[in-house]
Amino acid sequence: MIYMSSPGLSQWYLNGHCMARNTLTLTMKGSITLDIYNKVVGRFFALIKALSEEIGSGAPITWRLAGLQTGSASMSIAGEAMQPELVERITRAYASVGTALAFGEPIPYSAKVNRCALALSQVINGEITALGGCPRKNPPAFCDHVALEEP
């Protein structure tokens, strides 16, 4: 997982884990109440929906809950579609959005995806101290996990 606590590459740590090609994970760290969890999950879903619309070009994609963990409040969803490569592209896009946010770079997608991603990142406010994609066991070759932390 890449963590960023303040600007600059010296603050980054990469642990080398990757997520499955059809799985997206969101991990929250901090003091997480049910209200906050609900808010974050709603914003996560809005981002995934926006990416699915933009990249999937209207193809039906079903996102199913694949895992929930307490502690760091982690949830994983797995995408299912007639064209699995669309789900893989969305998974890579999600990682790309996280990387752009963590590095303070432009998000390379539509204004709608940008709005959803920025809204999700704005929950880091004291109670939520970090957001990130959580590594999965037995991952495939590609990797791009990012976590945003409070400075």
N, C-alpha and C positions, 0 to 999 in steps of 0.2 A: 504494500500500500504506500502510496506517496502521500506524505503529510506536509502541509504548509502552515507554518505558524506566523510567518512574516515574509515580506517580499525578499527574494534573493534565493539563488540556487543552493546556498549553504544550508538552508533550512529544510531541504528535501531528504526524504528517506524512502528507498524503494526496497520492498521485501521480496519481490520476484514472483508473487503469486498472480494467477490469472483467473478470469471468470469463464464459465462455459459459454459457448457460442450463442446459446439462446436464452441465457439467464442474465438478469439485471438484479443488482443488489443495492440497497440503500442502508447504510448504517448510521445511526445517530448516537452521539456521545453527549453526556451532560445530564442535567436533571430533567427527565422527560415525564411530563404529566400526560394524561390521556388527551387533554385539549391540544397540547403541542403535538403529540403523536398524530392525531387526526389531521391537524393543519399540514404537517410535513408530508404525510401520506397523500393528501389531496394534491399538494403541489408536485410531488413525485409523479403521481398519476397524470396530471396535466402535462408534464414534460414528456412522459412516455407516449401519451396520446398525440401530442404535437409532432414528435419525431416519427411516430407510426404513420400519421397522415402525410407528412412531408416525404418520407423515404419510401413508405409502402404504396404510395400512389393509389390509395383507395382499396388495396387488397385487404381482405378480412384477416386480421391478426387477433388472436385470443391470447390475453395475458392472464396466466393462472398463478395463484399464490403457490410458491414452491418451498418456502420455508420462513419461519419466524423464530427469532431468538430474543430473549430478554437480556438484561444487562446493558449492552450497548444498543439495544433496540434495533435489531437488524431484520430486514425483510428481503426475501428474494422472490422474483417473479420469473416465470419461464414463458417465452413466446411460442405460439403454435400457429403455423400458416401452411397453406398448400405450397408456398414457395419459401422453404426454409432459409434461403439466401437473403430474403428480405429481413427476417428476424436477425440474422447475423449482422447485416448492415446497420440495423437499428441499435444493436448491442455495441457495435464499434462507434456509432454516432454518440451514444450515451457516454462512452469513455472519452470521446473527443471533446464533448461539452464539458465534462468534469476537468479535463486537462486544461482547456482554455480558461475556465473559471479560476483554477488554482494558480495558473501562471499569469493571470490578469490579461489574457490575450482576447481578441475578438472571437466570438462564438461563430463558427462557419456555417450557420444555418439561418433560416428565415427569422423575421422579426418576432413571429409567434413563439418559436422555439427559444429565442433569446429572452423574451419576456418571462416565459415559464421557468427557464434555467435561473435567471436572476431572482425571481420570486422564491424559488427553492433555496438559493444560497443566502437569502436575507433572513432565514430563520436562525442563523448563527448569531445569537444575540445575548449570550450570557447563560441562559438556561440550556440551550443547545450550544455546545462548545465545538462540535465538529460534525461534518457530514462526509460520507465517503462510500465508495463501492467496496464491498467486502469480498475477499478472495474465496473461491470455491475449491473443493478438493478435486484432484485429478483433472487439472485444467488443460485446455488445448493450447496451441502455440502462441496465440496473440495475447497481449497483456497491456493494460492501460488503466490501472486503478488509481484513483485520485481521492484524496480527502482534503477538505477545506477545514481549517481550524481558526478559532478566534486568535487574534494577535496577543 
